[in-house]
Amino acid sequence: MPTRIKPKRQFAICLRAEDADLLTPRRIYEVLPDESAAKSQYIRVIDDEGEDYVYPASYFVLVDFPPAVEQALSQAS
């Protein structure tokens, strides 16, 4: 049976937010794949309420962390 390659987790740092209950500036958020949202310049993140929702991509900057940091973030969430 072929082995499935686990997709690399992607993270973003929030730069600004319209609703302080849903997003916190300077906080790290996990980004979920959403091609439809990306076409409209939005990204899907898991917000402060633990729900995945689309937000303007301009609210975030995508970041690449070293594997050890990604692992620590994965264990913390």
C-alpha positions as CSV (number, residue, x, y, z in Angstrom):
1,M,0.0,0.0,0.0
2,P,1.4,3.4,-0.9
3,T,2.4,5.7,1.9
4,R,0.6,9.1,2.0
5,I,2.9,12.1,2.4
6,K,1.7,14.3,5.2
7,P,1.3,17.9,4.0
8,K,3.5,20.4,5.6
9,R,1.7,22.5,8.1
10,Q,1.6,26.2,7.3
11,F,1.5,29.1,9.8
12,A,0.9,32.8,9.6
13,I,1.3,35.7,12.0
14,C,-1.6,38.1,12.3
15,L,-0.7,41.7,11.5
16,R,-4.1,43.3,12.1
17,A,-7.7,42.3,13.1
18,E,-11.1,43.9,12.8
19,D,-12.6,41.8,15.6
20,A,-10.4,41.4,18.7
21,D,-12.5,38.4,19.8
22,L,-11.5,36.4,16.7
23,L,-7.9,37.4,15.9
24,T,-5.1,38.8,17.9
25,P,-2.3,40.8,16.3
26,R,1.2,39.3,16.6
27,R,-0.3,35.8,17.3
28,I,0.6,32.7,15.3
29,Y,-2.3,30.9,13.5
30,E,-2.4,27.7,11.7
31,V,-3.4,28.1,8.0
32,L,-5.6,25.5,6.4
33,P,-5.5,24.8,2.7
34,D,-8.4,26.5,0.8
35,E,-7.8,27.1,-2.9
36,S,-11.1,28.9,-3.4
37,A,-10.3,31.4,-0.6
38,A,-6.8,31.9,-2.0
39,K,-8.3,32.9,-5.4
40,S,-10.1,35.7,-3.7
41,Q,-7.1,36.8,-1.7
42,Y,-8.3,35.2,1.6
43,I,-6.8,32.6,3.8
44,R,-8.4,30.1,6.1
45,V,-7.1,30.0,9.6
46,I,-8.1,28.5,12.9
47,D,-9.1,31.6,14.9
48,D,-9.2,32.4,18.6
49,E,-12.5,30.6,19.0
50,G,-11.0,27.4,17.6
51,E,-13.0,27.6,14.4
52,D,-11.6,27.7,10.9
53,Y,-12.7,30.8,9.0
54,V,-11.6,32.8,6.0
55,Y,-10.0,36.2,6.6
56,P,-8.3,38.7,4.2
57,A,-4.8,37.5,3.4
58,S,-3.6,41.1,4.0
59,Y,-4.3,40.5,7.8
60,F,-1.4,38.0,7.9
61,V,2.1,37.2,6.9
62,L,3.0,33.6,6.1
63,V,6.0,32.2,8.0
64,D,8.2,29.2,7.7
65,F,9.6,27.9,10.9
66,P,12.3,25.3,11.5
67,P,11.0,21.8,11.9
68,A,11.5,21.8,15.7
69,V,9.4,25.0,16.1
70,E,6.6,23.5,13.9
71,Q,6.6,20.4,16.0
72,A,6.4,22.4,19.2
73,L,3.5,24.5,17.7
74,S,1.7,21.3,16.7
75,Q,2.0,19.9,20.2
76,A,0.9,23.1,21.8
77,S,-2.4,23.3,19.8
